[in-house]
Amino acid sequence: MNQSIYQFAKEMEEQLISWRRHFHQFPELSFKEFRTAAFVAQALSDMEGIKVEKGVGLITGVVGQLKVGKGPTVALRADMDALPIYEENETEYRSTHHGVMHACGHDAHTAILLATAKILSNLAKEGHMQGTVRFIFQPAEETPDQKGFSGSPYLLEAGAYEGVDVAFALHMCPWLKSGDIQIHDGYSMANVDEFKATIIGSGGHGGYPEKATDPTWMLGLLLQSLHGIVSRRISALDQAVVSIGEIKAGTATNIIPSEVYISGTIRSYQPDVREALEEEIKRAFSVIEPLGGKYNLSFHRGEPALYNHHHCNLIIKSAAQKLKSGIKVTEAPFGLGGEDFGYVTKQLPGAMFFLGCSLLGELQRELHTPVFDIDESALVLGTAIFVQIAAECGVIKYVGV
């Protein structure tokens, strides 16, 4: 059975590459995946037995469902949005949308899930399925809207995961070679929070600073306090980051500004560390008032830390190792990047795995960079693992070799 599943995916390699390159050439930003969603919906509609629902949660949300009799319900998720990055790769499939690029592998995720749907549709037609697989094509993973929400909570609220027993997702991984995967139990990607603040002084003439209260001077002391939080106030053994992303002040060289704007990101894994970081940032800002200034400080809590359930990781590991010999499974956290699949695994059992895709060569093609690209041979393995996950969950019945 397992040899057949890998072979089914291998037979789709040309189609996989074609789909991935199509999505790469026509990337769309968060909440604007109109062409991508239409393409996905049409491709799913062409597959026998799959019921397609459009506009799920968001106008560009697409959910396909393949149901055969009674059995477990498994959700497989792919994100579809791109990033506001100018692509520097010189390939025949480079982005045709100026300033927009699939620099995080969502083009590959979408292609893999489409191929998975096609294989499972064929298996169902041949009588080898018993249960339900839901194919969730999610918009807006990268960038939240004005309410601070990315796509995942909207799809959850709309019922995309209703009745699901277990959910899985994957992510391209440029630090592992094609053929390897990475998993991790528990918290594996970060809570993504942010703070915004304005330091308020009186401002004044640059030639007479003694007559002003200078918020840029206060800023210097504040930055020392903020940068000292991790490893000085929060243990270096805890996964935590406080990074400053924006500082804005001033209009001319001889004017001491009356205000300084500052914002940054706060990353953590554990809930108690998340709480402690917010308190420590408040403590850091308390230096402002003794220096004669005032401040406004606000926090926004974004997506929760991705929590991978242990038994779901066992399913992923078993699926990968049954498919192909020589697959290396690395067990380590994925880092302090954010992933809105964390909303899903906070509500139901699930896990995400990282799929190796590094290209040979000296150039480091990291996520969210203008030169990101993948070894497209990873597409076959990603598809086969998704299909095999369905088998491990009991949705696929016997398939002959």
C-alpha positions, 0 to 999 in steps of 0.5 A: 500500500505504501509503495503505491501511495508514493508512486501515486504522488510520483506520477503526479510530479509533472502536474505538481510542478506545473501547479506550483509554478502557476501559483508562483507566477501569479502571487496574491497578497493576504485577503486578495487571493481572488485568482488563486482561490478561483483556480483552486475551486475549479481544480477541485470541482474537476475531481470526482466526488469532491464537494466544493464550497467557496467564500468560507470565512473569507471571500477567498476561502475554499474548502473541498470535502471528500466523504465516503460513508462513515469514518473519521474526519481528517482536515488537511490545510494549505495557505495560499497568500504571498508576501509584499517582496520583490522577487530577485530570482531569474527563473522562467516561473518568477513572479509576474506581479511586481512587488509580490512574491511567494517567498514562504512556500505557500505556492508549494503548499497549495499545489501539494494539497491539490495533488493530495485531493486528486489522489484521494479522489481517485482512491475513493472512486476505486473503493479504497476510502471510508471516512471524510477528508476536508481540504482547507485552502486558507487565505491570509496566513501572512498578514492580519487585517485591521482587526488583527486577525489572519485567515485561520480564525475566520475559517474556524468561526465559519465552521471549516473545521467543524466535526474534524477529528484531527487536522494537519498542515505542512510548511516548506523548510529551506534548512533541510534537504529535500527528503527530510522532515522536521517535527516537534511536540508541544509549542513549536512556533511563537505567540506573535504579539506586538506593542506600539507606543508614543513617548511624549515630551515638550520638544524645543529648539535644537540649540537650547536643549536644556529648555526642552524635555527631549523624548529622543533622550528618553528613548535611549534609556528605554531601548536599553531596558527593552533590549535587556528584558530577554536574558536579564528579566526573562530566563535565557532558557525560555523561548522569548524575543523582544525586537524593535521594528519601528522608531519614528521622530523628528522633522528637521535637524534643529528641532527637538521633536515632541514625540517619538513613536516606537513599535516592536514584536514580542515572541514567546512559546509558553503562556506564562512567558507571554504574560511576563513579557508584557509586564516587563515591557510595561516596567521598561516604559516606567523609566519615562515619567521620572525623566519628565516625559509621558507615554502611551503604550498599547499591546496587540495579541496576535496568533497563538503559539503553534501547539503540535499534539504528540499523537498527531506527530506520531502519525506524521512520523509513521506516515513518512517512514512507511513511505520511503526509506532514508527519510531523516526526521529531525525533532526540534522546535521550528523557531520563533516565527508565527503560524496561524495554524496555531489557532486550529491546534488550540481548538482541536488535535493537530500538528504541522510538519516542516518539509525539507526543500533546500536547493543546492548551492552557496546562496541561502534561500531563506523564508521571506527573502527575495531569493527564496525558492525550493527543490521541487522534488519535495512536492512529491514527498509532501503529497505522499505524506499527506495521503499516507496521513489519511491512511494512518488515520483510517480513512484509506482502506487497503490499496494493492501494491 
